Amino acid sequence: MIRELTRALPAIALAFSGGANAAIFMDAQWASQMCSEWNKSNLATALGGESWAANNDDRGYKLIHLYREKCGDQSKVELEISDKDGKAYCSYGGAVKHAEPNYDVDYLMHATDEDWTCMGEGKFGCGAMGAMTTGKLKFKGPKMEAMGVMGPFDGFLVLTGKVAGDKGSCP
């Protein structure tokens, strides 16, 4: 009996610790996962080249800073998107490395947890256009550029809901 229990303990411990390593929604780990998912999605192709990614102030990258309003702007995370071979490749996701974005080409987005959930589920009124016009998504950056890529922008918002993250606490 003790031998069987000893063998079972690692599996039991693993089962109960599964949530311990889960990302907090919009923490550095979540942003890294978001970056990986971006590269697997159609965003890399849809936003590549002149359509979006190449508008980067000749730095070779665009920035997207994100945060949850309940956690405050000091909790921002960053996605760095590079124009690489005509694709919008997410080259970094994590803690903010570039503290001073150029809002002629870069983006800052924040919302309540409730609104991030709605946008992440792609619910009616929570797509890119609806979220921007109703104020669900607070947004800073090149608005006309964003308007020109509404389809991919919708996909980006839904992707935020597909990357697992606990909203119970702040990073």
Backbone as CSV, one residue per row, in Angstrom:
resi,resn,N_x,N_y,N_z,CA_x,CA_y,CA_z,C_x,C_y,C_z
1,MET,0.822,-1.193,0.000,0.000,0.000,0.000,0.872,1.267,0.000
2,ILE,1.888,1.313,0.868,2.768,2.480,0.935,3.532,2.635,-0.366
3,ARG,3.953,1.542,-0.958,4.689,1.598,-2.217,3.806,2.206,-3.322
4,GLU,2.553,1.802,-3.402,1.640,2.343,-4.415,1.402,3.837,-4.187
5,LEU,1.258,4.207,-2.894,1.053,5.614,-2.571,2.284,6.439,-2.944
6,THR,3.457,5.908,-2.671,4.706,6.602,-3.005,4.815,6.812,-4.512
7,ARG,4.404,5.819,-5.293,4.436,5.958,-6.750,3.406,6.965,-7.242
8,ALA,2.276,7.043,-6.550,1.199,7.925,-6.983,1.433,9.384,-6.598
9,LEU,2.244,9.638,-5.584,2.429,11.009,-5.095,2.884,11.996,-6.172
10,PRO,3.856,11.671,-7.013,4.242,12.652,-8.037,3.083,13.013,-8.972
11,ALA,2.273,12.037,-9.341,1.129,12.327,-10.217,0.099,13.185,-9.501
12,ILE,-0.128,12.908,-8.228,-1.075,13.700,-7.447,-0.559,15.135,-7.318
13,ALA,0.712,15.280,-7.015,1.302,16.618,-6.881,1.206,17.386,-8.191
14,LEU,1.458,16.726,-9.302,1.382,17.370,-10.604,-0.041,17.831,-10.890
15,ALA,-1.015,16.996,-10.549,-2.412,17.348,-10.786,-2.811,18.593,-10.005
16,PHE,-2.367,18.695,-8.762,-2.742,19.839,-7.942,-1.913,21.078,-8.228
17,SER,-0.765,20.939,-8.848,0.077,22.109,-9.115,-0.121,22.647,-10.513
18,GLY,-0.997,22.045,-11.313,-1.193,22.463,-12.695,-1.453,23.940,-12.845
19,GLY,-2.255,24.528,-11.956,-2.564,25.941,-12.042,-1.429,26.824,-11.569
20,ALA,-0.499,26.279,-10.836,0.569,27.096,-10.272,1.447,27.712,-11.347
21,ASN,1.578,27.045,-12.482,2.426,27.554,-13.550,1.632,28.261,-14.638
22,ALA,0.309,28.373,-14.450,-0.511,29.028,-15.458,-0.202,30.516,-15.485
23,ALA,-0.260,31.084,-16.660,-0.009,32.512,-16.814,-1.160,33.308,-16.222
24,ILE,-0.822,34.467,-15.732,-1.830,35.446,-15.353,-2.143,36.216,-16.630
25,PHE,-3.421,36.490,-16.862,-3.821,37.186,-18.075,-3.050,38.501,-18.200
26,MET,-2.336,38.631,-19.282,-1.511,39.791,-19.633,-0.298,39.985,-18.731
27,ASP,0.291,38.878,-18.265,1.610,38.990,-17.640,2.659,38.637,-18.682
28,ALA,3.923,38.667,-18.320,5.006,38.431,-19.279,4.918,37.038,-19.897
29,GLN,4.565,36.024,-19.098,4.427,34.664,-19.621,3.286,34.596,-20.630
30,TRP,2.177,35.240,-20.304,1.037,35.278,-21.218,1.450,35.954,-22.533
31,ALA,2.171,37.076,-22.440,2.600,37.797,-23.640,3.515,36.937,-24.510
32,SER,4.360,36.151,-23.886,5.224,35.240,-24.643,4.381,34.193,-25.381
33,GLN,3.376,33.670,-24.712,2.477,32.699,-25.357,1.677,33.363,-26.471
34,MET,1.251,34.600,-26.232,0.508,35.353,-27.242,1.365,35.542,-28.492
35,CYS,2.632,35.827,-28.291,3.564,35.998,-29.402,3.663,34.706,-30.224
36,SER,3.789,33.583,-29.551,3.856,32.290,-30.249,2.576,32.024,-31.031
37,GLU,1.441,32.319,-30.414,0.159,32.091,-31.091,-0.020,33.037,-32.276
38,TRP,0.464,34.261,-32.144,0.423,35.222,-33.259,1.099,34.596,-34.475
39,ASN,2.285,34.033,-34.261,3.056,33.489,-35.373,2.408,32.259,-35.999
40,LYS,1.565,31.563,-35.265,0.844,30.404,-35.803,-0.445,30.821,-36.503
41,SER,-0.897,32.034,-36.235,-2.178,32.496,-36.773,-1.989,33.133,-38.148
42,ASN,-3.099,33.567,-38.731,-3.022,34.247,-40.029,-2.598,35.706,-39.895
43,LEU,-2.386,36.193,-38.664,-1.952,37.580,-38.479,-0.609,37.839,-39.140
44,ALA,0.278,36.857,-39.096,1.611,37.024,-39.679,1.525,37.362,-41.161
45,THR,0.629,36.708,-41.861,0.464,36.958,-43.292,-0.399,38.185,-43.542
46,ALA,-1.520,38.293,-42.814,-2.482,39.376,-43.048,-1.902,40.754,-42.756
47,LEU,-0.966,40.845,-41.827,-0.419,42.141,-41.442,1.008,42.363,-41.942
48,GLY,1.508,41.462,-42.757,2.874,41.567,-43.246,3.054,42.623,-44.306
49,GLY,4.289,43.012,-44.476,4.668,43.935,-45.538,4.058,45.308,-45.403
50,GLU,3.818,45.918,-46.547,3.343,47.302,-46.600,1.974,47.493,-45.972
51,SER,1.175,46.424,-45.866,-0.174,46.579,-45.336,-0.182,47.043,-43.884
52,TRP,0.858,46.737,-43.120,0.870,47.135,-41.718,2.278,47.102,-41.114
53,ALA,2.920,45.965,-41.121,4.175,45.768,-40.391,5.313,46.671,-40.860
54,ALA,5.351,47.007,-42.130,6.455,47.829,-42.640,6.379,49.275,-42.166
55,ASN,5.235,49.703,-41.671,5.110,51.050,-41.111,5.664,51.012,-39.692
56,ASN,6.985,51.109,-39.585,7.639,50.916,-38.285,8.688,51.985,-37.971
57,ASP,8.596,53.120,-38.625,9.525,54.229,-38.383,10.973,53.819,-38.661
58,ASP,11.154,52.898,-39.602,12.475,52.394,-40.002,13.260,51.779,-38.841
59,ARG,12.560,51.308,-37.798,13.226,50.633,-36.675,13.310,49.131,-36.898
60,GLY,12.474,48.623,-37.816,12.433,47.186,-38.054,11.391,46.469,-37.212
61,TYR,10.628,47.185,-36.397,9.594,46.565,-35.565,8.516,47.586,-35.214
62,LYS,7.344,47.051,-34.890,6.231,47.819,-34.327,6.008,47.280,-32.926
63,LEU,5.419,48.089,-32.072,5.117,47.661,-30.705,3.618,47.674,-30.463
64,ILE,3.177,46.702,-29.698,1.823,46.706,-29.161,1.978,46.539,-27.658
65,HIS,1.546,47.539,-26.917,1.525,47.464,-25.460,0.086,47.214,-25.036
66,LEU,-0.086,46.310,-24.081,-1.410,45.905,-23.606,-1.436,45.908,-22.095
67,TYR,-2.602,46.243,-21.531,-2.770,46.048,-20.092,-4.242,45.984,-19.724
68,ARG,-4.459,45.469,-18.532,-5.792,45.375,-17.945,-5.979,46.570,-17.025
69,GLU,-7.115,47.245,-17.157,-7.331,48.462,-16.374,-7.248,48.219,-14.875
70,LYS,-7.758,47.088,-14.396,-7.723,46.860,-12.946,-6.293,46.703,-12.434
71,CYS,-5.374,46.377,-13.320,-3.978,46.170,-12.919,-3.128,47.425,-13.122
72,GLY,-3.638,48.395,-13.838,-2.929,49.647,-14.051,-1.896,49.580,-15.162
73,ASP,-1.517,50.754,-15.641,-0.592,50.812,-16.780,0.819,50.359,-16.437
74,GLN,1.160,50.267,-15.162,2.481,49.758,-14.785,2.592,48.250,-15.047
75,SER,1.468,47.601,-15.350,1.471,46.154,-15.618,1.534,45.849,-17.122
76,LYS,1.789,46.846,-17.941,1.825,46.643,-19.398,2.745,45.498,-19.798
77,VAL,2.334,44.825,-20.866,3.205,43.862,-21.539,3.392,44.340,-22.969
78,GLU,4.348,43.737,-23.636,4.731,44.208,-24.964,4.795,43.056,-25.951
79,LEU,4.297,43.329,-27.138,4.530,42.463,-28.291,5.342,43.285,-29.282
80,GLU,6.440,42.716,-29.737,7.279,43.373,-30.743,7.068,42.626,-32.043
81,ILE,6.584,43.334,-33.045,6.251,42.735,-34.332,7.243,43.228,-35.376
82,SER,7.955,42.304,-35.994,8.966,42.641,-36.996,8.471,42.278,-38.386
83,ASP,8.770,43.126,-39.346,8.475,42.851,-40.740,9.623,42.000,-41.281
84,LYS,9.342,40.722,-41.467,10.392,39.775,-41.851,9.906,38.957,-43.043
85,ASP,10.576,39.095,-44.165,10.211,38.371,-45.383,8.750,38.585,-45.763
86,GLY,8.287,39.823,-45.594,6.915,40.153,-45.957,5.866,39.676,-44.975
87,LYS,6.298,39.193,-43.829,5.360,38.726,-42.803,5.527,39.560,-41.540
88,ALA,4.437,39.653,-40.791,4.446,40.353,-39.505,4.733,39.308,-38.440
89,TYR,6.002,39.158,-38.132,6.480,38.117,-37.219,6.588,38.684,-35.806
90,CYS,5.971,38.011,-34.840,6.105,38.445,-33.450,7.461,37.944,-32.962
91,SER,8.379,38.888,-32.780,9.748,38.532,-32.413,9.988,38.574,-30.905
92,TYR,9.041,39.154,-30.161,9.183,39.203,-28.702,7.822,39.428,-28.071
93,GLY,7.571,38.728,-26.998,6.399,38.961,-26.161,6.829,38.822,-24.719
94,GLY,6.564,39.831,-23.915,6.960,39.765,-22.511,6.849,41.112,-21.841
95,ALA,7.688,41.306,-20.842,7.725,42.577,-20.125,8.142,43.685,-21.094
96,VAL,7.740,44.894,-20.797,8.045,46.031,-21.672,9.558,46.261,-21.734
97,LYS,10.087,46.249,-22.963,11.496,46.565,-23.213,11.646,47.975,-23.773
98,HIS,10.613,48.452,-24.429,10.636,49.766,-25.077,9.621,50.658,-24.352
99,ALA,10.110,51.458,-23.433,9.227,52.244,-22.559,8.587,53.440,-23.258
100,GLU,9.138,53.846,-24.391,8.605,55.030,-25.068,8.230,54.708,-26.509
101,PRO,7.027,54.170,-26.695,6.579,53.857,-28.056,6.386,55.121,-28.894
102,ASN,6.416,54.954,-30.183,6.117,56.022,-31.129,4.687,55.777,-31.607
103,TYR,3.738,56.542,-31.078,2.337,56.287,-31.388,1.930,56.694,-32.798
104,ASP,2.889,57.108,-33.624,2.621,57.254,-35.051,2.612,55.877,-35.714
105,VAL,3.292,54.904,-35.096,3.378,53.562,-35.672,3.061,52.453,-34.658
106,ASP,3.133,52.747,-33.371,2.940,51.751,-32.317,1.556,51.883,-31.682
107,TYR,1.198,50.909,-30.868,-0.134,50.847,-30.284,-0.086,50.623,-28.776
108,LEU,-1.054,51.216,-28.099,-1.328,50.947,-26.696,-2.810,50.610,-26.617
109,MET,-3.133,49.467,-26.002,-4.521,49.053,-25.850,-4.753,48.613,-24.417
110,HIS,-5.878,49.063,-23.858,-6.256,48.613,-22.525,-7.770,48.584,-22.409
111,ALA,-8.250,47.749,-21.498,-9.686,47.570,-21.305,-9.922,46.928,-19.947
112,THR,-11.185,46.882,-19.566,-11.559,46.163,-18.345,-11.465,44.669,-18.619
113,ASP,-11.388,43.879,-17.572,-11.376,42.426,-17.749,-12.641,41.962,-18.459
114,GLU,-13.769,42.544,-18.107,-15.040,42.178,-18.742,-14.981,42.444,-20.244
115,ASP,-14.441,43.587,-20.631,-14.354,43.913,-22.054,-13.303,43.068,-22.769
116,TRP,-12.162,42.775,-22.121,-11.185,41.873,-22.744,-11.835,40.516,-22.992
117,THR,-12.647,40.049,-22.040,-13.326,38.763,-22.205,-14.270,38.809,-23.399
118,CYS,-15.067,39.860,-23.485,-16.004,40.022,-24.597,-15.262,40.051,-25.936
119,MET,-14.176,40.823,-26.004,-13.401,40.916,-27.249,-12.747,39.575,-27.575
120,GLY,-12.237,38.890,-26.550,-11.581,37.604,-26.748,-12.524,36.510,-27.199
121,GLU,-13.804,36.682,-26.907,-14.817,35.714,-27.356,-15.413,36.120,-28.692
122,GLY,-15.066,37.302,-29.186,-15.579,37.776,-30.468,-17.072,38.035,-30.453
123,LYS,-17.610,38.395,-29.298,-19.057,38.638,-29.174,-19.476,39.867,-29.974
124,PHE,-20.760,39.895,-30.321,-21.320,41.016,-31.062,-21.050,42.316,-30.305
125,GLY,-20.569,43.325,-31.019,-20.261,44.611,-30.418,-18.873,44.672,-29.802
126,CYS,-18.171,43.533,-29.828,-16.845,43.478,-29.217,-15.750,43.227,-30.248
127,GLY,-16.084,43.323,-31.516,-15.057,43.248,-32.540,-14.257,44.534,-32.531
128,ALA,-13.275,44.630,-33.366,-12.384,45.790,-33.359,-13.148,47.102,-33.520
129,MET,-13.999,47.188,-34.510,-14.735,48.428,-34.757,-15.678,48.737,-33.598
130,GLY,-16.445,47.763,-33.171,-17.386,47.964,-32.064,-16.677,48.329,-30.771
131,ALA,-15.584,47.640,-30.488,-14.847,47.893,-29.250,-14.231,49.287,-29.241
132,MET,-13.756,49.735,-30.392,-13.151,51.066,-30.469,-14.216,52.158,-30.390
133,THR,-15.322,51.979,-31.104,-16.326,53.046,-31.138,-17.127,53.147,-29.849
134,THR,-17.286,52.044,-29.129,-18.034,52.086,-27.872,-17.160,52.387,-26.673
135,GLY,-15.848,52.413,-26.861,-14.938,52.693,-25.752,-14.600,51.472,-24.921
136,LYS,-15.031,50.286,-25.366,-14.643,49.060,-24.645,-13.131,48.892,-24.683
137,LEU,-12.551,49.230,-25.813,-11.099,49.159,-25.983,-10.556,50.575,-26.032
138,LYS,-9.742,50.898,-25.058,-9.058,52.190,-25.077,-7.808,51.989,-25.917
139,PHE,-7.548,52.937,-26.775,-6.613,52.716,-27.859,-5.812,53.976,-28.123
140,LYS,-4.520,53.819,-28.270,-3.663,54.924,-28.671,-2.771,54.400,-29.779
141,GLY,-2.637,55.161,-30.833,-1.831,54.736,-31.966,-2.443,55.221,-33.257
142,PRO,-1.912,54.746,-34.380,-2.385,55.207,-35.692,-3.772,54.639,-36.028
143,LYS,-4.804,55.383,-35.684,-6.186,54.919,-35.845,-6.553,54.634,-37.307
144,MET,-6.112,55.464,-38.217,-6.437,55.236,-39.635,-5.787,53.943,-40.125
145,GLU,-4.582,53.681,-39.688,-3.927,52.427,-40.053,-4.734,51.253,-39.511
146,ALA,-5.147,51.343,-38.249,-5.937,50.274,-37.633,-7.252,50.068,-38.394
147,MET,-7.884,51.158,-38.815,-9.143,51.058,-39.566,-8.933,50.300,-40.877
148,GLY,-7.746,50.411,-41.439,-7.458,49.736,-42.700,-7.213,48.243,-42.564
149,VAL,-7.065,47.766,-41.352,-6.813,46.330,-41.123,-7.802,45.762,-40.095
150,MET,-9.068,46.155,-40.221,-10.089,45.742,-39.247,-10.228,44.219,-39.147
151,GLY,-10.177,43.513,-40.252,-10.306,42.048,-40.203,-9.221,41.408,-39.347
152,PRO,-7.952,41.689,-39.645,-6.896,41.148,-38.798,-6.959,41.666,-37.361
153,PHE,-7.374,42.920,-37.180,-7.499,43.484,-35.841,-8.535,42.695,-35.038
154,ASP,-9.649,42.330,-35.678,-10.642,41.457,-35.036,-9.990,40.145,-34.610
155,GLY,-9.203,39.567,-35.523,-8.515,38.308,-35.234,-7.564,38.437,-34.061
156,PHE,-6.883,39.570,-33.963,-5.974,39.820,-32.851,-6.741,39.841,-31.528
157,LEU,-7.865,40.550,-31.503,-8.655,40.632,-30.272,-9.174,39.257,-29.849
158,VAL,-9.620,38.462,-30.793,-10.082,37.107,-30.472,-8.915,36.263,-29.970
159,LEU,-7.745,36.458,-30.544,-6.567,35.698,-30.113,-6.237,35.979,-28.641
160,THR,-6.497,37.208,-28.171,-6.233,37.498,-26.752,-7.070,36.597,-25.843
161,GLY,-8.217,36.151,-26.331,-9.070,35.265,-25.542,-8.703,33.806,-25.666
162,LYS,-7.940,33.469,-26.694,-7.548,32.066,-26.899,-6.295,31.688,-26.106
163,VAL,-5.529,32.684,-25.709,-4.328,32.427,-24.915,-4.756,32.392,-23.445
164,ALA,-4.597,31.260,-22.814,-5.068,31.087,-21.448,-4.375,32.039,-20.492
165,GLY,-5.146,32.541,-19.546,-4.599,33.411,-18.523,-5.616,33.663,-17.435
166,ASP,-5.172,33.613,-16.224,-6.020,33.799,-15.055,-6.256,35.294,-14.822
167,LYS,-7.519,35.676,-14.720,-7.860,37.082,-14.492,-8.116,37.348,-13.003
168,GLY,-7.864,36.372,-12.157,-8.132,36.528,-10.731,-7.157,37.434,-10.002
169,SER,-5.979,37.615,-10.556,-4.993,38.477,-9.909,-4.246,39.267,-10.968
170,CYS,-3.469,40.216,-10.517,-2.688,41.047,-11.432,-1.238,40.578,-11.448
171,PRO,-0.558,40.841,-12.566,0.863,40.468,-12.632,1.695,41.222,-11.616
